[in-house]
Amino acid sequence: MFEFTEHTHKRYNPLTGEWILVSPHRTKRPWQGQTEEIAKDNMPEYDPNCYLCPGNSRSGGENNPEYKETFSFVNDFSALVTDIPEGDINDEDLLVAKSEKGFCKVICFSPRHDLTIAKMSRPEVKTIVDLWINEWNEISKNKEINYIQIFENRGAMMGCSNPHPHGQIWANQTIPDIPAKESAMQKKYMDEKCSCLLCDYVKKEIALNERIVAQNDSFVMLVPFWAVWPYETMILPKRHMSTIDQMSEKEKEDLASIMIINGIKFDNLFKTSFPYSMGIHQKPVNEESDKEWHFHFHYYPPLLRSATVKKFMVGYEMMANPQRDITAEQSANILKQLPDIHYTKNN
């Protein structure tokens, strides 16, 4: 009899319409590699050489204010810019290009250089949530912008060039590929079933309780059934909301709480400041219909067996489709069993 916890199989991602190959027989336990610890971070609360610390000069020459909570500014070296001419190229549908306007902002989470979300208090993380919402509301007024991507790259392993706690917002003229896929798949589900895809998914996961890592009154943290990365997680609101500005004050506090738990679980796994890329997916802006969209967080961490052994997309995964050995159920159980107190507080 087929068992997806034992036998090779493919899992379907209803948000993107893509598949992942799962091979649980290849490793029953994820702890077969090295489990060495790496050097602990010993960063100061303030770094005079950091271009994100309060009062310091940035790369573009501007000086940061002496901010006390959060701080945002237009990226001095934005990947998207507003002052470019409209244009396109199409050479027999083979060489196709089109101009793309937009802008990028940097979001400083805290004036303290040595913090991460996992080490912040709930009120401190709620100020980040409030800033995201303020930025979302302000950027949404720009009729040339159709998608707002909020994200965080945590750790040098994920290409983060500065350890100061911060994230980014990229505002696009057009809808990027992955949110566009999610938008189309959520609409398809809504049209076919007259129901929200992620509302139904959250209810299913709570009922099964096989991949839930943590939850509170408003949000659930889980390893998605179709997870690609070893310890990939999602945070989803239990109530149907299309955008982050629809949260109540209680829901903002609950979101802050579960973001901290997610960060602590990650750090406690290999007793290191866990690297990841996090992104918030929500409905495109300046569109009338939003009933199919259910906003959510994706966390993609690269660590596989220890603080120094990484997951790479190579070979079959680059040429065919993603594959994993440890199942979503196994990684969810491992994360769930970890304490909710940060490992550094046990010393």
DATABEL-V406261 format. One record per backbone hydrogen bond with DSSP energy under -1.0 kcal/mol. NH is the residue of the N-H (numbers start at 1). CO is the residue of the C=O. E is the energy in kcal/mol with one decimal. If there is no record, write none. Layout:
# DATABEL-V406261
NH:CO:E ; NH:CO:E
This chain:
# DATABEL-V406261
6:3:-1.8 ; 7:3:-3.0 ; 9:22:-2.3 ; 11:20:-2.7 ; 13:18:-3.2 ; 17:13:-2.8 ; 20:11:-2.0 ; 21:322:-2.8 ; 22:9:-3.5 ; 23:324:-2.9 ; 26:23:-1.8 ; 50:47:-1.9 ; 55:65:-1.2 ; 56:53:-1.7 ; 58:62:-3.7 ; 61:58:-1.8 ; 64:56:-2.9 ; 67:65:-2.1 ; 71:108:-1.6 ; 73:106:-1.7 ; 75:104:-2.5 ; 84:82:-1.4 ; 89:97:-3.0 ; 91:95:-2.1 ; 94:91:-1.8 ; 95:91:-1.1 ; 97:89:-2.4 ; 99:87:-3.1 ; 102:81:-1.0 ; 103:171:-1.5 ; 105:169:-2.9 ; 106:73:-3.1 ; 107:167:-2.7 ; 108:71:-3.6 ; 109:165:-2.3 ; 113:45:-3.5 ; 119:116:-1.6 ; 120:117:-1.3 ; 125:121:-2.3 ; 126:122:-2.5 ; 127:123:-1.3 ; 129:125:-2.0 ; 130:126:-2.8 ; 131:127:-1.9 ; 132:128:-2.6 ; 133:129:-2.2 ; 134:130:-2.5 ; 135:131:-2.8 ; 136:132:-2.8 ; 137:133:-2.7 ; 138:134:-2.2 ; 139:135:-3.0 ; 140:136:-2.2 ; 141:138:-1.0 ; 142:139:-1.9 ; 145:142:-1.6 ; 146:172:-2.7 ; 147:172:-1.5 ; 149:170:-2.9 ; 151:168:-2.5 ; 152:278:-2.6 ; 154:276:-3.5 ; 158:155:-1.5 ; 159:156:-2.0 ; 160:155:-1.8 ; 167:107:-2.4 ; 168:151:-3.2 ; 169:105:-2.3 ; 170:149:-2.4 ; 171:103:-3.1 ; 172:147:-2.7 ; 173:101:-1.6 ; 180:176:-2.0 ; 181:177:-2.3 ; 182:178:-2.4 ; 183:179:-2.5 ; 184:180:-2.3 ; 185:181:-2.6 ; 186:182:-2.3 ; 187:183:-2.1 ; 188:184:-2.3 ; 189:185:-2.2 ; 190:186:-2.3 ; 191:187:-2.8 ; 192:188:-2.1 ; 193:189:-2.8 ; 194:190:-2.2 ; 200:196:-2.3 ; 201:197:-2.2 ; 202:198:-2.5 ; 203:199:-2.0 ; 204:200:-2.3 ; 205:201:-2.7 ; 206:202:-2.5 ; 207:203:-2.1 ; 208:204:-2.3 ; 209:205:-3.0 ; 213:221:-2.8 ; 214:221:-1.7 ; 216:219:-2.5 ; 220:236:-2.2 ; 221:214:-3.4 ; 222:234:-2.4 ; 223:211:-2.3 ; 227:224:-2.1 ; 232:229:-1.6 ; 233:299:-1.7 ; 234:222:-2.6 ; 235:297:-1.4 ; 236:220:-2.4 ; 238:218:-3.2 ; 246:243:-1.5 ; 247:244:-1.3 ; 252:248:-2.1 ; 253:249:-2.0 ; 254:250:-2.3 ; 255:251:-2.4 ; 256:252:-2.3 ; 257:253:-2.2 ; 258:254:-2.2 ; 259:255:-2.2 ; 260:256:-1.9 ; 261:257:-2.1 ; 262:258:-2.4 ; 263:259:-2.1 ; 264:260:-2.6 ; 265:261:-2.8 ; 266:262:-2.1 ; 267:263:-2.5 ; 268:264:-2.8 ; 269:265:-1.2 ; 272:267:-1.6 ; 274:272:-1.3 ; 276:154:-1.6 ; 277:300:-1.7 ; 278:152:-2.9 ; 279:298:-2.1 ; 280:150:-2.5 ; 281:296:-2.9 ; 283:242:-1.8 ; 285:146:-1.1 ; 293:290:-1.1 ; 295:241:-2.9 ; 296:281:-2.0 ; 297:235:-2.6 ; 298:279:-2.7 ; 299:233:-2.6 ; 300:277:-3.0 ; 304:309:-2.9 ; 311:302:-3.1 ; 317:314:-2.1 ; 319:315:-2.1 ; 320:316:-3.1 ; 324:21:-2.2 ; 331:327:-2.3 ; 332:328:-2.2 ; 333:329:-2.0 ; 334:330:-2.2 ; 335:331:-2.4 ; 336:332:-2.6 ; 337:333:-1.9 ; 345:342:-2.2 ; 346:343:-1.3
